[in-house]
Amino acid sequence: METMGAESRAADVVDRLWRAYAPFQRGRNTFGDLTSMLAILMLAGFVESAGEPEDEFVQRWTRAVSEARIGISPLMDLRSAMRSASRHPHFPVPDIHKLDVEFLDGGEASDDVPWVAAFLTALTQRPTLAEAGLSEVGGLLLERHVQEGAFSAGEFYTPREVVRLLVESASPQPGDRILDPACGTGSMLAAAAQHIAGAAGRIDGDSFEAHATDRSNPRLATLNLAIHGVDQPVVDTSDPVSLFLRRGTGLADRVLSNPPFNQRVEDIHAIDWPFGQPPESNANFAWLQLAWARLSEDGLATVIMPPRATWSSGREAEIRKRMIAGGALLGIIALPPNLFAPHTSIPVHIWVLARDKSRHLPTGHANDVLFIDASRLGTQLPRRPRTLTAEELGHISSQLHAWQRSPQATAHEPGFSRSVTHEEILMHDGSLDPRLYVYAEREQPATALDMSRTLDELDRCGLATSKSSVSVRKSFTMCQRLARSGIEHPRVPLRDIVSGATADLFEDSMPGLLLAGPSGSLIRAEDYVDAGVPVVMPKDLTGNGFSEASIRYITEQHAEGLERFRLRRGDVVLARRGELGRCAVVREEQHGWVCGTGCFVLRPPAELDADYFAAFLRSPEAREWLEARSTGSMAMKTVSRNVLGELPVALPDLGTQQAIADAMTRLDEHERLLREHLALTQKIRSDALKGILPSS
């Protein structure tokens, strides 16, 4: 008969302990219960691993268990067992009385632990603590408290699979000094201890440096480290400014941390920060700089950050650029949302920092950064946190380590990872959002509304729109500078431009082509098919391109007979009826399409930039001129090829044309971003209640 795996046995023990404890939660202050449980687990593990029958703490423990089984309060003997055990030279926390564990202090609160008898009874049943593993039971019990909503999250707790990923990514080795400046319950250092020691052996507490920002957490972290094999762990309270000033604590080979997000920190001006002073209202970049500054020459840090740290603007953007230029960043790993549920749904990023990147990458790759987008991984059951499998965690960490060995050979995995140079990142104004650099082969439809991610997207839209506005201003400023000569640009009839009759204005003037689309007899209604070569009609021309929403097709064989009407890259297609001035420039995607009956096609000569001409056609000047000379009804205006040939086109030099075209293209892009921003805002409004209120 197969025996249960260690993890399964531990889950069984924790489930049994929780069922024993749960009935005693109501009507009590349960704040100190988890600390008391971890202390009892530590004592039980010590009794099993180091106790001898003649030891006083073993006898007291045995008596406490017997009392619990017959319904007598075991508190007195439990306290005596703990005091006796703490005097043993190998007890992991000799100063346990300083931790203010409630059931040990003998005060009034110490008697408010009615669950202890049931807890001890459940603890001594099969499978036992020894069979399940002390560290595994302690970790799962802490996780159960978080999932059941007994405690708040924040610095307090990081999901076990995320902890494992940080540790595996940093890969601490025996002899390393490891720091967690915001340790919460100590899960990061506990996992690092397991990674180093394996299943057997204990680790000297001097190898670890742990600080907590919440004053209620040091005792939890101390006990958690103790049950994970760390001898005499010491945890104190601190903040990034104080830790930065206390340089005497020494450098660390590995820094692992999940600091509080967007925390306000006082006295931030007292530090000469290596990459720039963070804003006082947000300590994200204080924590990142602290992690980097405390690293040894070979040191690595893995730090959890909110997504906004990758794209925030202002002072944080400048710090980010200096960190990139200074070689502090090895990689960014984007994780999926809801890993920290039920307390928060936001996705997180892992920043991988190095004191000296050249020590962790092959020669010639010190300017590379690895981006991993794991935001689509994981499984989520209803009303449960999202979870990452061991295979998914291994995929992420192995990709990072393989990239460190050979960036060129292993970095690019479509939709998952990509190696990017500092230069490319700075082209994106220093943004480190992995989605800018990791391209998915195809987007998967969202399965559920996530308001947090939608609001993050709204912030990104706003940032993109702001950057676009700056780009538009620069382009128009360039156009104005080019126009300052005061020379009036000539107005040249379009037919003269097409025929090449502008030799007096341009050198090497060459003719172009202006052609009306084929007559109705060449493409009849019955010639259209479901798929084939697209035929462009006026309705398919948009403000800045082509729409395929209702485009019609002819066969390739039919299109070959209309070769003179086939479009080439750089052509301009114009509407000859309906909304005059409507046009679009043919790009690579439309090369080989066919100009339809209701359109003209212009193949501009070298002296006429296609994008400039399209912008001119859309201008009020050109539209008014064409409408004044059109025929037909008000609803369906039409211009002939002869009238179009008479259109006076403002014809500056080619450099000015290209500058104007660039400005108009950027303006089109700005309009697109504004429309996306508006559409996203409208979506948020329509989905607001659905995203805010919990589903029934």
C-alpha positions, -999 to +999 in steps of 0.1 A: +000+000+000+014+033-010+021+059+017+008+094+014+032+120+003+046+145+028+025+173+015-007+153+016+000+142+052+007+178+062-025+190+046-044+163+065-028+174+098-036+211+092-072+203+082-076+184+114-060+212+135-082+238+119-114+218+125-104+216+162-097+253+164-125+268+143-154+264+168-135+286+193-131+317+170-164+334+176-168+360+203-130+362+211-100+383+202-081+358+180-052+381+171-026+361+191-039+326+182-016+319+153+015+329+173+004+305+201-002+277+175+033+281+160+049+281+194+030+248+203+041+233+170+077+243+176+076+228+211+060+196+198+087+193+171+114+199+196+100+172+220+100+147+191+135+156+177+155+163+208+136+151+239+145+122+261+120+105+284+138+118+315+137+155+303+113+177+323+099+193+292+091+159+277+073+149+309+054+181+311+044+179+274+032+143+279+011+154+309-004+184+289-014+161+261-030+136+285-049+165+302-062+177+269-075+143+259-097+141+291-109+177+289-087+193+315-070+226+307-034+217+297-021+254+299-002+250+332+019+220+321+022+235+286+038+266+300+061+246+322+071+224+292+080+255+272+100+271+300+119+239+306+126+234+269+138+269+264+167+261+288+179+233+266+211+243+247+196+233+213+162+249+217+157+271+186+143+302+204+159+304+239+144+338+245+108+328+237+095+345+268+104+378+251+081+372+222+049+378+243+033+346+232-001+350+249-006+316+265+029+318+280+028+352+298+005+341+327-016+372+323-053+375+319-051+371+281-031+339+285-062+321+298-083+331+268-071+302+247-100+277+250-090+259+218-057+246+232-070+213+245-087+204+212-057+216+193-033+194+213-056+164+210-058+168+172-020+173+170-012+139+185-034+119+162-022+101+130-006+111+108+016+127+135+036+159+132+068+139+127+052+120+098+039+151+081+069+174+087+070+203+111+079+230+085+053+218+061+025+218+087+036+252+100+035+268+065+002+253+056-014+263+089-003+299+083-017+298+048-050+284+062-053+314+086-049+338+057-074+320+034-100+318+061-097+356+066-084+354+102-057+380+095-050+408+071-026+405+042-001+432+031+033+427+045+018+399+066+017+371+041+030+361+007+015+330-011+038+300-008+042+295-046+052+331-050+077+327-022+091+296-038+095+314-071+114+343-055+137+318-037+143+296-068+150+327-089+176+340-065+189+304-058+206+310-024+236+287-017+251+274+016+271+301+033+251+330+018+240+358+040+203+365+033+183+396+040+145+403+040+140+440+050+102+436+052+098+400+063+062+398+074+058+363+088+093+353+076+081+330+048+107+342+024+137+334+047+120+302+058+117+290+022+153+300+017+164+280+047+146+249+032+161+255-002+196+255+013+193+228+039+169+204+022+150+180+044+176+176+072+198+199+093+194+233+108+209+266+097+226+292+119+204+322+125+233+345+119+230+337+082+197+355+081+188+392+087+151+398+091+132+430+097+094+437+098+076+469+092+046+458+113+054+456+150+031+426+154+050+405+130+085+398+146+072+371+169+054+354+141+084+356+118+107+343+146+086+312+153+081+306+116+118+306+110+124+284+140+100+257+128+117+258+093+151+249+108+167+282+116+185+283+149+180+313+172+165+336+146+164+373+154+137+396+139+132+433+146+111+461+133+124+487+109+118+508+078+138+514+045+153+547+057+165+533+090+179+502+073+197+523+048+214+543+076+223+511+095+251+501+071+270+483+099+247+453+095+268+442+065+261+432+029+239+404+018+244+378-009+207+375-015+178+399-007+143+384-009+113+406+000+077+415-005+077+451+010+045+471+016+033+486-017+030+524-021+040+530+015+045+565+028+079+569+045+091+598+066+126+613+066+133+601+031+154+632+025+180+620+050+194+595+026+218+599-003+199+574-025+221+557-052+197+563-081+177+593-069+154+603-040+120+586-041+088+606-034+079+607+003+044+595-006+056+562-021+084+541-009+085+515-037+118+528-051+131+532-016+127+495-011+142+487-045+172+509-039+177+496-004+177+460-017+203+469-044+225+489-020+227+460+006+239+435-020+275+422-020+294+422-053+280+389-064+246+396-048+211+391-063+178+404-051+142+393-060+117+419-048+079+419-053+065+452-066+031+464-079+029+468-117+028+507-114+065+506-104+073+496-140+056+525-157+050+553-131+061+587-142+078+617-126+106+612-101+101+574-101+106+572-139+139+590-135+150+566-108+140+537-130+160+550-160+191+554-138+187+519-124+186+506-160+215+527-172+235+517-140+230+480-147+210+473-116+182+454-133+185+417-145+148+411-152+111+417-146+086+388-141+049+396-145+027+373-124-011+368-128-038+385-108-056+370-078-025+351-064-030+371-032-068+366-030-090+370-011-072+401+002-063+416-031-066+407-068-038+429-082-011+412-102+025+417-091+059+419-107+091+404-095+122+426-099+154+407-102+183+430-093+221+425-094+248+445-077+270+438-107+252+423-138+284+414-155+289+386-128+256+370-138+256+372-176+280+362-203+305+387-217+288+412-240+253+409-225+255+433-195+231+456-213+204+429-216+172+427-194+149+396-194+112+401-194+089+372-185+051+376-189+036+348-168+004+368-163-016+341-182-004+312-161-021+296-131-055+281-123-083+297-103-113+279-088-144+299-078-139+320-046-103+307-042-069+323-049-052+317-082-025+290-079+006+283-099+016+247-104+051+233-097+056+229-135+047+266-141+070+278-113+098+257-127+092+271-162+096+306-150+127+301-128+144+278-153+139+303-181+156+330-160+186+307-152+189+295-188+189+331-200+216+340-175+238+312-190+230+320-226+208+350-234+208+346-271+199+309-271+171+308-245+155+343-241+128+344-267+097+324-262+067+340-280+041+352-255+063+343-225+098+358-225+121+381-244+156+396-238+157+433-244+186+458-245+188+489-224+185+510-256+152+495-265+139+501-230+150+537-231+132+541-264+100+533-244+110+561-220+122+536-195+089+517-191+094+482-178+060+468-184+067+433-198+037+436-222+056+462-242+084+437-249+069+402-248+046+397-278+019+371-276+012+350-307-025+356-301-045+373-274-067+351-253-101+365-245-106+375-209-126+350-189-137+373-161-138+411-155-109+423-134-115+459-124-081+463-109-064+454-142-088+475-162-080+505-140-043+498-144-050+498-182-067+532-178-036+546-161-014+532-189-037+547-215-034+580-198+003+577-197+005+567-234-018+596-243+003+621-224+035+608-242+017+610-275+007+646-268+044+655-263+053+637-295+026+657-314+039+689-301+075+681-311+064+672-346+044+704-351+072+725-337+095+710-363+069+718-390+067+754-378+105+758-378+106+745-414+079+770-424+096+800-408+114+809-440+084+829-450+084+815-486+049+808-498+046+773-511+034+770-547+000+757-556+004+732-584-025+714-602-025+677-595-023+668-632+010+687-635+024+669-605+013+635-619+026+643-654+060+653-641+057+689-652+074+703-621+109+702-633+113+739-624+105+731-588+122+697-583+152+679-598+147+647-616+109+651-617+093+618-628+056+612-638+032+594-616-003+580-623-038+591-617-064+565-626-101+561-622-113+527-609-127+501-633-161+505-648-191+485-636-189+462-666-154+450-655-166+441-619-202+431-618-223+423-587-222+385-595-183+386-596-180+390-559-170+360-539-167+351-502-129+353-501-101+363-525-086+397-535-102+427-517-118+454-538-116+489-523-148+510-524-153+545-508-170+529-478-138+510-471-117+542-467-114+555-431-099+586-416-064+571-416-065+537-434-087+509-447-115+491-431-121+454-439-153+452-419-175+450-450-150+448-478-159+426-508-137+402-528-130+389-563-111+358-573-073+359-579-079+350-616-103+379-620-079+402-603-051+392-627-073+406-656-074+439-638-037+443-633-036+481-641-061+487-612-041+467-586-027+487-558+009+491-549+025+501-516+027+539-515-004+545-537-032+568-525-068+557-529-094+585-531-131+584-530-147+598-562-182+600-548-198+604-514-176+621-488-150+639-510-115+641-496-118+606-481-086+587-488-060+562-475-024+553-482-017+518-493+006+499-470+023+465-474-009+448-461-030+463-490-004+456-517-021+437-546-057+447-537-079+462-565-092+498-568-129+496-570-154+515-593-161+544-569-124+553-563-094+569-579-059+556-574-029+581-574+006+567-578+025+598-567+058+608-583+089+610-562+084+647-554+051+641-537+050+623-504+019+600-503+012+606-466+015+644-471-009+643-501-034+622-481-032+648-453-037+676-478-067+659-494-084+656-459-078+693-452-107+718-453-090+737-482-090+706-505-125+693-494-141+727-500-125+730-534-137+696-545-172+700-531-176+734-550-168+716-583-187+684-577-218+671-594-247+649-583-270+653-553-262+667-518-263+631-505-240+617-533-215+642-546-192+631-574-160+645-589-146+635-623-110+627-631-106+660-649-118+680-619-095+661-596-066+669-620-073+706-616-070+705-578-043+730-567-020+712-543+003+731-519+037+717-528+065+725-504+099+708-506+099+670-499+115+675-465+087+698-454+062+674-468+076+645-448+076+666-417+040+675-422+031+639-429+049+628-398+030+654-377-004+643-391+005+606-386+013+613-350-019+633-347-038+603-361-021+581-335-030+606-308-066+605-319-066+567-318-052+567-282-078+592-272-105+571-286-091+540-268-089+560-236-125+571-241-137+536-250-120+521-219-135+548-197-169+540-211-163+503-205-153+509-169-185+529-164-207+502-180-189+474-161-184+492-128-210+475-107-201+441-122-165+446-113-170+461-079-198+440-065-191+403-057-209+379-080-237+359-064 
